[in-house]
Amino acid sequence: MISFVLERMRGVLVVGLALVSIGYGWLILVALPYWAAMVAAEDGDPELRGTLSLHAADAGIVLAAIDAVARRDALIFYALDVPNAVLYALGIAGMIAFGLRQLRWDASARARSRFR
């Protein structure tokens, strides 16, 4: 897997992935209304925001207070966030590959594999 990233993630592709990742993150957080709707629903119930360990009965009461529109918005946002995670991971992998190539890690890894 490392050799796949080192050999294929180069130049404009790495910069492009980073820019697409930043742009897509901006799109789902700022331009689309789903994140703002989730924040607004959360502001209505600070218990969701401030509590790290709810008991099952308490969690059911708190979650039942959220209306269906807020649940739909949250589902849409999280569905949009999955591609964001993939783009982010690819962008980070590309930057790591760039750093490893600067350290000549790819050449030394190939040299080590020849002697095994």
C-alpha positions in Angstrom: 0.0 0.0 0.0 2.8 2.4 0.8 4.5 1.8 -2.6 1.1 2.4 -4.3 0.8 5.8 -2.6 4.5 6.7 -3.2 4.4 5.8 -6.9 1.1 7.3 -7.8 0.5 10.3 -5.6 2.7 13.0 -7.2 2.7 16.7 -8.1 -0.5 18.2 -9.3 -2.6 15.2 -8.0 -1.5 15.9 -4.4 -2.2 19.6 -4.7 -5.5 18.9 -6.4 -6.6 16.4 -3.8 -5.7 18.9 -1.0 -7.7 21.7 -2.7 -10.7 19.5 -3.5 -10.7 18.3 0.1 -10.6 21.9 1.4 -13.3 23.0 -1.0 -15.6 20.0 -0.3 -15.2 20.6 3.4 -16.1 24.3 3.0 -19.1 23.2 0.8 -20.6 20.9 3.4 -19.8 23.1 6.4 -20.6 26.6 5.0 -22.5 26.5 1.8 -25.0 23.7 2.5 -27.5 24.3 5.2 -27.2 20.9 7.0 -24.4 21.7 9.4 -26.1 25.0 10.4 -29.3 23.1 11.0 -27.5 20.6 13.2 -25.8 23.4 15.2 -29.2 25.1 15.6 -30.8 21.8 16.8 -28.0 21.3 19.3 -28.3 24.8 20.6 -31.9 24.0 21.4 -30.7 21.3 23.8 -27.4 21.9 25.5 -27.6 18.5 27.1 -26.5 16.9 23.8 -23.5 19.2 23.6 -22.3 19.1 27.2 -22.9 15.6 28.4 -20.4 12.9 27.5 -22.1 10.0 29.3 -25.9 9.7 29.2 -27.6 6.7 30.5 -29.8 4.9 27.9 -33.1 6.2 29.3 -31.8 9.7 29.4 -30.4 9.5 25.9 -33.7 8.3 24.6 -35.5 11.3 26.1 -32.9 13.8 24.8 -32.9 12.2 21.3 -36.8 12.1 21.2 -36.8 15.9 21.7 -35.0 16.4 18.3 -37.6 16.7 15.6 -37.6 14.7 12.4 -36.3 17.5 10.2 -33.2 17.8 12.4 -32.6 14.0 12.2 -33.0 14.2 8.4 -30.5 17.1 8.2 -28.1 15.2 10.4 -28.4 12.1 8.2 -27.8 14.0 5.0 -24.8 15.8 6.6 -23.2 12.6 7.7 -23.8 11.0 4.3 -22.0 14.0 2.8 -19.3 13.8 5.3 -18.2 10.3 4.3 -16.7 11.4 1.0 -15.1 14.3 2.9 -13.3 11.8 5.1 -12.1 9.9 2.1 -10.9 13.0 0.3 -9.2 14.2 3.5 -7.4 10.8 4.0 -6.2 10.8 0.4 -4.9 14.4 0.7 -3.0 13.5 3.9 -1.7 10.3 2.2 -0.5 12.4 -0.7 1.3 14.9 1.6 2.9 12.0 3.5 4.1 10.5 0.3 5.6 13.8 -0.7 7.5 14.0 2.6 8.7 10.4 2.3 9.9 11.0 -1.3 11.8 14.1 0.0 13.5 11.8 2.5 14.3 9.4 -0.3 12.4 6.7 1.6 11.0 5.1 -1.6 14.5 4.5 -3.0 15.8 3.1 0.3 12.7 0.9 0.7 13.3 -0.6 -2.8 17.0 -1.1 -2.0 16.2 -2.9 1.2 13.6 -5.1 -0.5 16.2 -6.3 -3.1 18.4 -7.7 -0.4 15.8 -9.8 1.3 
